[in-house]
Every structure is written in structure tokens, then in C-alpha cells.
Amino acid sequence: MKSTWSCWRLLPIHKHQTSNINLKVMVFIFLLCVTGIGVFWREDISLYFLPHDERPCACDQCLSEDGLLLSQNFSKFAEPLLSVNCNLSSADFNWWSHIPGGKGSYSSYKTTVDRIFQMLPASADVEPPSPDRCRTCAVVGNSVNLKDSHYGPLIDFQDIVMRMNRGRTKGYEADVGTRTTHHVMYPESAVDLDNTTRLVLFPFKIRDLEWITKAFSTGFSRKLILKSNIRANKDLVMVLNPAFMRYVHHVWLRKKGSYPSTGFMALVLALHICDEVHVFGFGADSDGNWSHYWEELKNKKLKTGQHPGGEEYGVLQKLAQHQIVKFYMGRDSSLSI
């Protein structure tokens, strides 16, 4: 209002002055004022709104808008999934190869990766963001707090339903749902999948990469407690980039603990491939243990193992507080790590 009034003061107020000012000058000044106000207003509101066709998704809030995660000091990773052209730096390999149980040379890693992409698609098929669609995800952990939660229908409603390890649905449909589009696993937690579910391999060592090539072909014959063969659609396999694992540990968890848990890495992966993320089944029991909804925990001193459970849960709470994810805490909202 102040700038508008200043413009109007330039216009003549007394009748004897009016005749001395050309009408065209008056119109010019008036239009100049209106134009200035319009430019000011447009610049002001453009900071808050984007035209619909320029927004990356059709959600109220899009995770693919870079500023959303950056506002919480989290940046996005360029290549969360391994592809035929993905190069692993020496720093990333050295960190990854020192995860407990990991060993082997960089040349062995390269040879194994080359063999993988002779059998699997050259790159993972991830739906890109679109202004016409909101890609919603349910990340379903295995916490005991899912029992009696009745989240099943809400989980199944999401476009992507991501489960992990030995997470079960049969007999628990009301609480955990029935659909699975992406199943995260590593060899020790492998389960058979139907022909439409994506197997998302989280490799913690070179042997895990060797396993995926043999489990689909000749069978993995080493004397370990592993599935020698797996039933799944090899054209739908995704492999997590080891560099992404290090990124999660360094950027998201500030190097706390030995390495991130499968569940936390699945959550961060969802933040990279979805527009809206709903999180279920995360958190410890009342004794601080990571116990599962389908079994009675035998080791009452498990806590969160080698993983930085407290730090992971704190980051999740922060994401929920700032409405970056929607966190459903389960039957008992007091459950925490």
C-alpha cells in the first residue's frame, strides 16, 4: 500500500495544476506504478508457489524438490542403485569392505559386478518423478509395535510397499497388509518371492554379490546357512550401491555405529525413489530391543546389535517432525529406542 500511495502522490491534486499536465503523462505514470506493483507482487509470491506443470510431482509436498531434504542438512545421492556403469571409488570400497564379514579385493568386486550385469538388467527400472503423479511408498519394518496396529489397509493403499528380510504377511494381514512390491534382503535373510515383486539386494560383502549370480543359476554351494537357490524374477532385481551405504552412514548417521541397519537404509532409499513416504514398524520394544512382530525374542539383551539404533530412530523422528515422512508408531506410542 505504501508504494501505491507514493505513486498516486505524483498525480496532480489541485484543479489549477491539472490543465498543465498532459493526459498522456498522467496515464504513463499510472501505468508505471501499476507495472511496478505487479513486478513486486509476482517476485514476492513466486518464492512460495510453482506453476503446476513445473512441480516434480502431484503431491502436496514432493521429496524430489531438493530443498526439502537440504533444509534438514540431508543431501540426495546420485546413484543409490548399482548399474553397469556405476564406478565405486577406493574410499567407498575400503569402507564397504571393512563391514564385519567383508573381505576381498577391488578386482574381485569388479569381476563379480561385471558378472551380475551379464545376467541382470543394466540398470534398475525406477519410475521417474512426474507432475501428473504422486509416487507414494510404505516402508514396512519388522518391529513388534505393528502387532494390533490395524495398519494393513493403509499399507496396501500405497503405490510401493517395501518390506525387508523375513518380514511376513500371512496371518498378520490386518496389521501389516498383503502387498509387497519391493522386498529388501541379503543372502542370510533371503526368502522366495512371486514373479511381480522386486528383489532389492543389500550387499554387505562381495560374497553377497556372488550369491545373487549363483542363486539364480547353478546354486550357491558354499557350506553356509544360505539359500542355495532363490525363486524370484531376475528381471526385477535391484542391487543397492555400496557407495550409497557409506553415504547413509556418513551423511545421515554421522558415522555412528559400525554401519546402518537394513531398515534405515531402506527408508533413505525410499526418500530417493518416492514422492511421499509412509513409515511403519520401526522402533524397539519397551526393553529397548529390536524384536519382531511374528516371534518371541529369545535374546533379551539384543538391544539394536551393531547398528546405531538410537541415532537412526532420532533421525526418523526428526523427519516426521518436519513432515518429510509420515511415521506411524504402532500400538504403543511410547515405544522408542
C-alpha positions as CSV (number, residue, x, y, z in Angstrom):
1,M,0.0,0.0,0.0
2,K,2.8,2.4,0.8
3,S,4.4,2.1,-2.7
4,T,0.9,2.6,-4.3
5,W,0.2,5.8,-2.3
6,S,3.6,7.2,-3.3
7,C,2.8,6.8,-7.0
8,W,-0.6,8.5,-6.6
9,R,1.0,11.5,-4.8
10,L,2.8,12.1,-8.1
11,L,-0.6,12.8,-9.7
12,P,-2.0,16.4,-9.5
13,I,-4.2,17.2,-6.6
14,H,-5.3,20.8,-7.3
15,K,-7.5,21.7,-10.2
16,H,-5.4,24.6,-11.4
17,Q,-2.4,22.2,-11.9
18,T,-4.4,19.6,-13.9
19,S,-4.5,21.7,-17.1
20,N,-0.7,22.0,-17.1
21,I,-0.1,18.2,-17.2
22,N,-0.6,16.3,-20.4
23,L,-3.1,13.5,-20.1
24,K,-0.7,11.1,-21.7
25,V,1.9,11.8,-18.9
26,M,-0.7,11.0,-16.3
27,V,-1.5,7.7,-18.0
28,F,2.1,6.9,-18.4
29,I,2.8,7.5,-14.7
30,F,-0.2,5.5,-13.6
31,L,0.8,2.5,-15.8
32,L,4.4,2.7,-14.5
33,C,3.1,2.4,-10.9
34,V,0.8,-0.5,-11.7
35,T,3.6,-2.3,-13.5
36,G,6.0,-1.8,-10.6
37,I,3.4,-3.1,-8.1
38,G,2.8,-6.2,-10.4
39,V,6.5,-7.0,-10.7
40,F,7.0,-6.7,-6.9
41,W,4.0,-8.9,-6.2
42,R,5.0,-11.6,-8.7
43,E,8.5,-11.8,-7.3
44,D,7.2,-12.0,-3.8
45,I,4.8,-14.9,-4.3
46,S,6.9,-16.8,-6.8
47,L,9.2,-17.7,-3.8
48,Y,6.4,-19.8,-2.4
49,F,4.5,-21.3,-5.4
50,L,5.5,-23.1,-8.5
51,P,3.2,-23.5,-11.6
52,H,1.7,-27.0,-11.5
53,D,3.5,-28.1,-14.7
54,E,6.8,-27.1,-13.2
55,R,6.4,-29.1,-9.9
56,P,8.1,-32.5,-9.9
57,C,5.1,-34.4,-8.6
58,A,1.4,-34.2,-7.9
59,C,1.8,-34.5,-4.1
60,D,1.2,-31.6,-1.7
61,Q,4.9,-31.9,-0.9
62,C,7.4,-33.5,-3.2
63,L,10.6,-35.2,-1.9
64,S,12.1,-34.7,-5.3
65,E,12.3,-31.0,-4.6
66,D,15.9,-30.7,-3.5
67,G,15.3,-28.0,-0.8
68,L,13.1,-30.3,1.3
69,L,15.9,-32.6,2.5
70,L,18.6,-29.9,2.3
71,S,16.6,-27.9,4.8
72,Q,17.4,-30.7,7.3
73,N,21.1,-30.9,6.2
74,F,20.5,-34.1,4.1
75,S,21.5,-34.2,0.5
76,K,20.5,-36.7,-2.1
77,F,22.8,-39.3,-3.6
78,A,23.1,-39.5,-7.3
79,E,23.2,-43.3,-7.8
80,P,21.5,-45.2,-4.9
81,L,21.3,-48.4,-7.0
82,L,24.1,-50.2,-8.7
83,S,24.2,-50.2,-12.5
84,V,26.6,-51.5,-15.2
85,N,28.2,-48.1,-15.5
86,C,28.5,-47.4,-11.8
87,N,32.1,-46.9,-10.5
88,L,33.0,-47.4,-6.9
89,S,35.7,-45.1,-5.5
90,S,38.6,-46.5,-3.5
91,A,37.3,-44.7,-0.4
92,D,33.8,-46.2,-0.8
93,F,35.2,-49.7,-1.4
94,N,37.6,-49.5,1.6
95,W,34.7,-48.5,3.9
96,W,32.4,-51.2,2.5
97,S,35.0,-54.0,2.6
98,H,35.5,-53.4,6.3
99,I,31.9,-54.1,7.3
100,P,32.1,-57.2,9.6
101,G,32.4,-60.3,7.4
102,G,33.5,-58.4,4.4
103,K,36.8,-59.2,2.6
104,G,38.2,-59.4,-0.9
105,S,40.0,-57.2,-3.4
106,Y,38.7,-54.4,-5.6
107,S,39.4,-56.5,-8.7
108,S,37.3,-59.3,-7.3
109,Y,34.5,-56.8,-6.7
110,K,34.7,-55.5,-10.3
111,T,34.7,-59.1,-11.7
112,T,31.7,-60.0,-9.7
113,V,29.8,-56.9,-10.7
114,D,30.5,-57.5,-14.3
115,R,29.1,-61.0,-14.0
116,I,26.0,-59.6,-12.3
117,F,25.1,-57.4,-15.2
118,Q,25.6,-60.1,-17.7
119,M,22.6,-61.7,-16.1
120,L,20.6,-58.8,-14.7
121,P,19.3,-55.6,-16.4
122,A,22.0,-53.0,-17.0
123,S,20.2,-50.5,-14.6
124,A,17.3,-50.7,-12.2
125,D,13.9,-49.7,-13.5
126,V,12.8,-46.8,-11.2
127,E,9.8,-44.7,-12.1
128,P,10.9,-41.1,-12.6
129,P,9.0,-38.2,-10.9
130,S,6.1,-36.7,-12.9
131,P,3.9,-33.6,-12.3
132,D,0.9,-35.9,-13.1
133,R,1.6,-38.4,-10.3
134,C,2.4,-38.8,-6.6
135,R,4.6,-41.8,-6.0
136,T,3.6,-43.0,-2.5
137,C,5.7,-45.5,-0.6
138,A,5.1,-47.6,2.5
139,V,8.4,-48.7,4.2
140,V,7.4,-51.6,6.5
141,G,9.8,-52.6,9.2
142,N,9.5,-55.7,11.4
143,S,9.0,-54.1,14.8
144,V,6.8,-55.7,17.4
145,N,4.9,-52.4,17.6
146,L,3.0,-53.5,14.4
147,K,1.0,-56.1,16.4
148,D,-2.6,-55.0,16.8
149,S,-1.9,-51.8,14.9
150,H,-4.5,-52.5,12.1
151,Y,-2.3,-50.6,9.6
152,G,-2.8,-53.3,6.9
153,P,-5.3,-51.4,4.6
154,L,-3.2,-48.2,4.8
155,I,0.0,-50.0,3.9
156,D,-1.6,-51.8,1.0
157,F,-3.0,-48.4,-0.3
158,Q,0.5,-47.1,-1.2
159,D,1.9,-47.5,-4.7
160,I,5.2,-49.0,-3.5
161,V,5.2,-51.4,-0.5
162,M,8.7,-52.1,0.7
163,R,9.3,-54.9,3.1
164,M,12.6,-56.4,4.4
165,N,14.3,-59.6,5.3
166,R,12.0,-62.2,6.8
167,G,9.0,-59.9,7.2
168,R,5.8,-61.9,7.0
169,T,2.3,-61.1,5.9
170,K,0.4,-64.4,6.2
171,G,-1.5,-64.4,9.4
172,Y,-0.7,-60.8,10.1
173,E,-2.7,-59.2,7.2
174,A,-4.8,-56.8,9.3
175,D,-1.7,-55.3,10.9
176,V,0.9,-55.4,8.0
177,G,-1.1,-55.7,4.8
178,T,-0.8,-58.2,2.0
179,R,1.0,-56.4,-0.9
180,T,4.8,-56.3,-1.5
181,T,6.3,-54.5,-4.5
182,H,9.9,-54.4,-3.2
183,H,11.5,-56.9,-0.9
184,V,14.8,-55.9,0.7
185,M,17.1,-58.7,1.7
186,Y,20.7,-60.0,1.9
187,P,21.6,-63.7,1.5
188,E,21.3,-64.6,5.2
189,S,17.7,-63.3,5.2
190,A,16.6,-64.4,1.7
191,V,13.1,-65.6,1.0
192,D,11.4,-66.7,-2.2
193,L,9.3,-64.1,-4.0
194,D,6.5,-64.1,-6.5
195,N,7.0,-63.1,-10.1
196,T,5.9,-59.5,-9.7
197,T,7.9,-58.5,-6.6
198,R,11.2,-56.8,-7.0
199,L,14.1,-58.3,-5.1
200,V,16.2,-55.5,-3.7
201,L,19.6,-56.9,-2.7
202,F,21.5,-55.0,0.0
203,P,25.1,-56.4,-0.4
204,F,27.3,-56.1,2.7
205,K,30.2,-58.0,1.1
206,I,31.5,-59.4,-2.2
207,R,30.1,-62.8,-1.3
208,D,26.6,-61.3,-1.3
209,L,27.1,-60.2,-4.9
210,E,28.4,-63.7,-5.8
211,W,25.4,-65.2,-4.2
212,I,22.9,-63.3,-6.4
213,T,24.5,-64.6,-9.6
214,K,24.6,-68.2,-8.4
215,A,21.2,-68.3,-6.6
216,F,19.6,-67.6,-10.0
217,S,21.7,-70.2,-11.9
218,T,23.9,-73.0,-10.7
219,G,23.1,-72.5,-7.0
220,F,25.3,-71.2,-4.2
221,S,27.2,-74.3,-2.9
222,R,29.3,-72.9,-0.1
223,K,28.7,-74.5,3.3
224,L,26.8,-71.6,4.9
225,I,23.3,-71.1,6.2
226,L,22.2,-69.6,3.0
227,K,19.5,-70.4,0.4
228,S,21.4,-72.1,-2.4
229,N,18.7,-71.0,-4.9
230,I,16.1,-68.4,-4.9
231,R,12.7,-68.1,-6.6
232,A,12.2,-64.6,-7.9
233,N,12.1,-62.6,-11.2
234,K,15.7,-61.8,-12.1
235,D,14.5,-59.0,-14.5
236,L,13.1,-57.1,-11.5
237,V,16.3,-57.4,-9.3
238,M,17.7,-54.2,-7.9
239,V,21.1,-54.0,-6.1
240,L,22.0,-51.3,-3.7
241,N,25.1,-49.3,-4.5
242,P,27.8,-49.9,-1.8
243,A,28.7,-46.2,-2.1
244,F,25.1,-45.4,-1.1
245,M,25.6,-47.5,2.1
246,R,28.6,-45.4,3.0
247,Y,26.7,-42.2,2.2
248,V,23.9,-43.2,4.6
249,H,26.4,-44.0,7.3
250,H,28.4,-40.7,6.9
251,V,25.8,-38.2,6.0
252,W,22.6,-39.4,7.7
253,L,24.1,-41.2,10.8
254,R,27.3,-39.1,11.2
255,K,29.4,-42.2,11.3
256,K,27.6,-43.6,14.4
257,G,27.8,-47.3,14.8
258,S,29.6,-49.8,12.6
259,Y,27.1,-49.5,9.7
260,P,23.4,-48.7,9.1
261,S,20.7,-51.2,9.6
262,T,18.8,-52.7,6.6
263,G,15.6,-50.9,7.7
264,F,17.2,-47.5,7.9
265,M,18.9,-47.8,4.5
266,A,15.5,-48.9,3.1
267,L,14.0,-45.7,4.5
268,V,16.6,-43.5,2.9
269,L,16.3,-45.4,-0.4
270,A,12.6,-44.7,-0.3
271,L,13.3,-41.0,0.1
272,H,15.2,-41.2,-3.1
273,I,12.7,-43.1,-5.3
274,C,9.3,-41.9,-3.9
275,D,7.5,-38.6,-3.6
276,E,5.7,-39.4,-0.3
277,V,6.9,-41.8,2.3
278,H,4.9,-43.6,5.0
279,V,6.9,-45.4,7.7
280,F,5.6,-48.4,9.7
281,G,7.1,-51.0,12.0
282,F,10.2,-49.0,13.2
283,G,11.3,-48.8,16.9
284,A,12.3,-51.0,19.7
285,D,10.1,-52.8,22.3
286,S,9.7,-51.4,25.9
287,D,13.0,-53.0,26.9
288,G,14.9,-51.3,24.0
289,N,15.3,-54.5,21.9
290,W,14.6,-54.8,18.2
291,S,12.0,-57.6,18.4
292,H,9.8,-58.8,15.6
293,Y,6.0,-58.9,15.3
294,W,5.9,-62.6,14.4
295,E,8.1,-64.1,17.1
296,E,9.1,-64.1,20.7
297,L,12.5,-62.6,21.2
298,K,14.9,-65.0,22.9
299,N,17.9,-62.7,23.4
300,K,16.5,-60.1,25.9
301,K,19.8,-58.2,25.7
302,L,19.9,-57.8,22.0
303,K,19.2,-54.1,22.0
304,T,20.0,-52.9,18.5
305,G,23.0,-55.0,17.7
306,Q,25.9,-53.4,15.9
307,H,23.6,-50.7,14.4
308,P,23.3,-47.2,15.8
309,G,19.6,-47.8,16.7
310,G,19.2,-44.6,18.8
311,E,20.7,-42.4,16.2
312,E,18.5,-44.0,13.5
313,Y,15.3,-43.5,15.5
314,G,16.3,-39.9,16.3
315,V,16.7,-39.1,12.5
316,L,13.3,-40.8,11.8
317,Q,11.6,-38.7,14.5
318,K,13.2,-35.6,13.0
319,L,12.0,-36.4,9.6
320,A,8.5,-37.0,10.9
321,Q,8.6,-33.8,13.0
322,H,9.4,-31.7,9.8
323,Q,6.7,-33.6,7.8
324,I,9.2,-35.1,5.4
325,V,7.9,-38.6,6.2
326,K,4.7,-39.8,7.9
327,F,5.6,-42.0,10.8
328,Y,3.0,-44.5,12.2
329,M,4.3,-45.6,15.6
330,G,2.1,-48.6,16.2
331,R,0.1,-49.8,19.1
332,D,2.1,-48.0,21.8
333,S,3.3,-44.5,21.0
334,S,5.8,-44.7,23.9
335,L,7.9,-47.4,22.1
336,S,11.2,-45.9,21.2
337,I,14.9,-46.8,21.1
